[in-house]
Amino acid sequence: MSQTEITQAMIDAYDEYTHLTLDRRGFMQKLSGLAGSAAAAAAVAPLLAASGAKAAVVAPDDPDITAVWATYNADGTEMKSYLVKPAKGDGPFPGVIVIHENRGLNGHIQDVTRRLAKEGFVALAPDFLSTEGGTPPDEDKARELIGGLDPAKTVALAVGSEVWLRQADGVNGKVGAIGFCWGGALVSELAIAGPDLKAGVAYYGRQPKEADVGKIKAAMMLHYAGLDTRINAGIDAYKTALEKEGVEHQIHVYDGVNHAFNNDTSAARYDKAAADLAWQRTVDFLRTKLA
């Protein structure tokens, strides 16, 4: 097997490692068996993981945006964040909260935040590890820290972030949220807890409790990867609850692609066609709901 041949079993093992119970040692042992040797596994692993060296789609110094690191108070906590605004055009602009994956506020999420500002939104990416000193450079440590966060406190921080952004200078008073994986799940929880949220976009996020769906006031757009059996097991129940409660929603399932298909820093899982289609749908949806 060549070093670049990635199988679905390898991708599934990486998903188990990043989201379930497999630790780094167990993952590499399993990958070695799938790849045929420890050396082959060592070559494959970086292709499965996200790469911080991947070039940004929108550069931090792009002339169409202004990007700064900012802090604000949310539920009594000083939140670190990445705040990006359009540098051109007549404001005020709609606001969008960008909620990171379980790796924290890394370079990829910062890039997504800049992409939204380029589309005409004031985009705020909170660091939900602010209570732990901020996102560490080590992804395994970030996952460990996120796994230890108090869920209720995390939702309160998300609601506080929505309140702050809604009242921020240059924002038109309407705020949506977009989240990926862990952040996708938090988007649904924010929509349940935050009655002023206007729109929520969740990429391959775990679904909320059915009993809470009736509290959602925001319009929802849900993106799922066709091969993501772990997350997709909850789609039908969520769909039924949304329909029962009369919540405006769209559900898109992209056939033949994996969890994290939007993350262009992961060579093995990124799917450009699905990512581009989901992004255009997302931008159009947010523009409509936050106008």
N, C-alpha and C positions, 0 to 999 in steps of 0.2 A: 504494500500500500504506500502510495506517495504521501509525503508530509502534508499536502494540502487537501487530501481527500477526506471530507467530513461526512460522516454518516448521521442519520437521524438518532441512532442510539447514543452517539457522542453528545449531540445537542441535548438530548433528554437527560443524560448524566450531568451535564453542566447546569441544567435547570434544577435538577435535584440538589446539586451542590449550592446553588445561589439562593434557592427559595425553600428548601426542605431541610432534611436532617444530615445530609452527607457533608462531612468535613473535608478540608483541603487534602489531607492524606488519603482519605477514602476515595475522593474524586480522582486523584492521580492514579491510584491503584486500579480503579475501575476503567479509567481511560487507557491505561497501559494494556489492559486485557483487550479492550476494543481496538486499540491501534496496533497491537502486536508486539510492542516493546515499550520500555520506559523512554527510550530516545524518541520514538515516534510520538508518544504522548506529549513529551516536552515540546515538540514542534507544533502539535495540533492545539495545545491549550491556549496559546496566545490568539489563535484565530477564533476560538470560541468566546473568549473574554473581550471586553471593550478595550480599545486602545486610546490612551490619552494623547498619542502622537498623531491621530487622525486630524487632518486639516479642518478648520472650522468652515461652515458654509457661509456665515457672516462674521467677518473679522471684528474684533473688539473696537477697532478704530474706524469702522465703516462710517463715511461722512453722513449717512442718512439716519444715524442713531446717536444717542448719547448714553453711555453705560457707566454706572457708578456702583460702588459697594455702599450699602446703606444699612442703618439700624433703625428699628422702630419698636414700639411697645405693643405686645399682643398678649392679652390675658396675664398681665403682670410680668411678662418675660421679655427681655431684650432680644429681639430676633435679628440675626444677621441675614442679609439678603443681597441679591443682585438685582438692581433696578435699571431697566432699559426703556428709554423713551424715544419716540420719533423726533428727529432733529428738524424735520421740515413738515410743512402742512399746517392747516389751521386747527387748533385744538378747541375745546378739550377732546381727548381721545377716550375710547373705551378701555377699561382695565382688565388684565388677565393675570391670574395667579398661575404660576408654573410650578407644579409639585414633582419633585424629583423621584427617582427610583430608589431602591434600597441601598444604593451606593452613595447617596447623599448628593449635595450640590456640587457636582463635578463639572468638568469642562464641557461635556456634551450637553448637559442641561443649561449651562450658561449660553451655549450656542443656540439652543432652541429658544431661549428667552430673547436673544437678539433677533432671531428670525421673526418672532411675533412683533417686535417693535418695528422691524422693517416693513411689516404688513399694516402698520398703522395703529398698534395697540401700545398702551403703557403696560409693560410686562414686568411682573414682580416674581422673582424666584426666591422664596424663603428657604433658609437652611433649617430644617427641622431637627438638626442635631445641635442647634444653638445652645440648648440646655446642657449639652455635653462638651461644650467648648468649640463646637463647629465641626464640619466634615473633615475627617483626617485624610491624609493622602493614601493610606492603605485601605483598599476596598474591602478586604476581609474584616478589618476593624470597623469600618463604617457599617457593614451589614450586621455585625455583632451589636453595635450600639443601637442601630435602628430596631433590631429585634428586642431590645430591652426597654424601649420607650413605652410610657404609659399611654394606652390608646385614647382614653378620655382627654388627657392633657394635650395630646397631639391634635385631636379634633378641635379643642378650644383654641389652640394656636392657629389653626387654619381659619377658624371663624374670625379671630382677632386680626389676622392678616387681611381678610376680605374687608373688614370694617375700615382698617387703616387705608387700604388702597382705594376704596370707594370715596374716601374723603380727601385723598391726596391731590396736590396741585396738578392741574393738567388732565385730570380724569373727569369724565362726563357723569359720574355717579352710578354707572352701570359696570358691574364686574362679573366676569366669568372665570372658570378655572379649567386647567388642562393638567392631566397627570398621567404618569407612565408606571405600570406595574404596581409597586407599593403606592406610588402617587396616584395611580388610577383608582385604587380602592379608596384612598383618602378623598378623592374628588366626590365620590358618592356619599361618603360620610359627611363631608362639608355641605353637600346639597341637602342632606337630612337635617343638619344642625343649624345651618345658616339660611334663614328664610329670605334674605335679601340677595342671595346669589341668583344671577339671571340665567346662566348657562354653565353646564358642566360637560367636559369632554374627557372620557376615561379610555385610555389605551390599555388593553389586556389587564384590567384591574379586577381583583376579587370583588364579588358582589356583596351588598349589605344584607342585613337581616330583612326578610320579606315584611315583617311586621312594621318596619320603620319606613318603608318606601312611600307610604301615604303622606309623610311629612315633606317630601320633596316638592319645592315650588319652582325650581329651575327647569328649563328645557335640557334634556340630556342627549348626548351623542356618545355611543359606546362602540369602540373598535376592538375586534377580537381577531386573533390569529387562528386559522383553520386547524393547525397542528397542535395547538395549545390545549390538550385535553384536560390538564389540571385546572385551568381557569374556566374553560368552556363548560365544564360540568354544571356550573351555576347559571348559565345564560337563560335557560328556559324558565326557571323559577323567577328570575329577575324580570324577564319579559312579561310573564303572567302578572306579576305584582304591579308593574308599571301600567299595564293595560287596565287592570282592575281598579287602580287608584286614579286613572285618568291623567297620568303624568305624560307630558309631551316628550317623545323620545324617538331616536333613530338608532338602530342596531346594524352594524356592518361587520360581516365575517369575511375575512380575506383567505380564500382557499389556498392550501399548499404552502403557507408561510408559518414561521415560528414565532413564539413569544419573543418580544423585543424586536419585531421586524422593522420598527421605525428607527432603531438605534444604528446609525450609519458608522459608528465606531466599532461595531462587532461584525467582522467580515463574514462569519458563518451564518449569522441569523438575520442580518439586514436584507431586506427585499425592496429594491428601489421602486418598482412599479406599485406595490402595495403602499409603501410609505408616501409616495407622491400623491396617490389618490386619496389616502386618508388625510394627508395634510391639506389638500385643496378643499376637501369636504369640511375639515375643521375650521379653516379660515373663513370660508363662506358662511358656515353656521354661526361662528362667533360674531362676524360682522352683522349678520341679520338680527341676532338676539340682543346685541349690545348697542345697537344704533340709537 
